[in-house]
Amino acid sequence: MSKNLVFSTVGVLAIAASAVTAYGAMNAGPVMGPSSKIPRPAFRGYYDGHKDTYLNTDVSSKADAKAMHINYSAAIGGIKGLPEIYLVDGRAAPGQLAVFGSQPGEKDYSPLWSETLLTWKASATPVVITSDTQINKIEKTGTLTERSAHVVLNCPIIKVG
């Protein structure tokens, strides 16, 4: 084999290997396009006594979507068996936040939540609620009630603790 043919073959193989490597690096999985940053309100909520950070992006209620300035999605309203997000309706203790029934890393975590509204009885003194376990204990005293809002929220938790 001639020296020129060997160098040409090695050169072509090197170029092909570089192209395959570059293609593989760029296409290591599904491509979503380049990322960018946008300003987006983030919220804090409680899970088992600590605060998590979450976004609120979509809701299955047109009225809620308009009020919260987020996307309306009728489709998510039909999803059943979701973990609960508890929101106090009416009087609340100062510093009360949403309360999550799960978080990332838990087997039942989902970014979609079934909205459950909590209401303090008129004779009750509201306290800050920080967990679903605490909700259950307070309900047994008869001073707090819960009801389904029949609304699904898309509120992914983006930072635990």
N, C-alpha and C positions, 0 to 999 in steps of 0.2 A: 504494500500500500504506500502511495507516495506521501511525502511529508506534508504537502499542501492539503491533500485530502484529509489527513488525520487532523490537522489544525482546523480545517473548515468544519469537520464533523464535531469536534470538541466545541468549537465556537457556537454552532447551531444548537447543540445540546445545552450549553450554558445559558443561551438566550431563552430557550424553551423552559428550562428549569426556573429561571428568574420569572418568566411570565406566569407559570403555574403557581409559584410561591406568592407572587403579588396578587393574582386572582383569588387564591385561597385566603389570603389575609383580608382582602376586601369583602369576600363573600363567605365568611365563617359561619353564617347563619342567615336568616331572613333579613333583608336590608330595609330599614325604616327610613333611611335618608339621614342627612346631617342633623345633629341636635342643635338646639338653640335654647336660650332661656327667655322666659316671659314672666312678667309680674303676675302673681296669682295669690289671692288671699288664702291663708292657711289658718286652721282653727286648732284649738286644743280641746281634748276630751279625756275623760278618766277611763281607765281600765284597771281593775283590781288595785285601786289606791294610788296609782301613778298616772302621770299625764302623758298622752300620746299626741302627736301632731297629725292632722288629717286634712284632706281637701274635700270640697263639696262641689261636684261637677254636674250631676244629673239627678232628676227626681221624676217620679211617675205622676205627679200632680201638676196640671197646668198652672193653677193659682200659685202653688208654692214655687214653681220655676220662675214665674214672673216676679214674685216677691223677693226671691233670693238672687235673681239675676243669673240663673244657671240654666242648663239645657233641660228641656222637657223631653221625656222618653216614656211613651206609653208602654213600650215593650217590656221594660224592666218591672212594671207593675204587676205582671202576671207570674213572676217568679216566686215560688213558695219555699218554705223551709230555710229561710235566711236567719242569720243571727240578728239580735235586736240592738238598735241604738235607742237609748232612752233619753227623752227630752222632757224637761219640766215645763208644764203648761200652767201659766198663771204665776202665783206667788212662788218665789224661790229664795233660797239662802243666798246672800252675797257670795259671789265667786263660783256659783253653780255652773258647770259645763255639761256637755253631752256625756253620757255614760255608755260605754261599749260593752257588749256581751262577749267579745272576743278580740283578738289582735293577731297580727302576723306571727306565724310560728305555732299557733293553736290549730288543732285539726279542723275546727269548724269556722276558721276565719274566711271571710269573703269581703271584697270591697263594697258589695251590695248589702244593704241593711233594711230590715223591717222596722219602720218607725213606730215606737211605742211611747205614748204620752203619759207622763206621771202628773198627778194632781194632789196637792196637799189639802186635807180637810180644813175647813175654816177655823176650827179650834186648835189646829196643830201649829207648832213653831217649826218652820222649815230648817233643816240642817243641810250641809253640803253632802251630797251623795256621790260616792266615788267608786262604787262597784255594784254589780248586779246582785251579789250576795247581800249587800247592805239593803238594797231595794226589797228583797224578799223578807228580810228581818223586819223592816219598817212596815211593810204591808200587813204583817201578822199582828201589828199593834192596832191596826185599823185607822191609822192617821194618813196613809198614803194609798192612792188607788192608781191602777194603770189601765190603759185601754189602747187598742190598736188604732192607729191612724189610717190603716189600709193604704199606706204610702211606702214606696221603696225609694231609698236614697243610694246614690253611688258616692260613697265617701271613703276612698282608699286611705288607709293609715300609712303615712309616708315616713314617720319616725316614731319608734317605740321608745318610751321613757324620756 
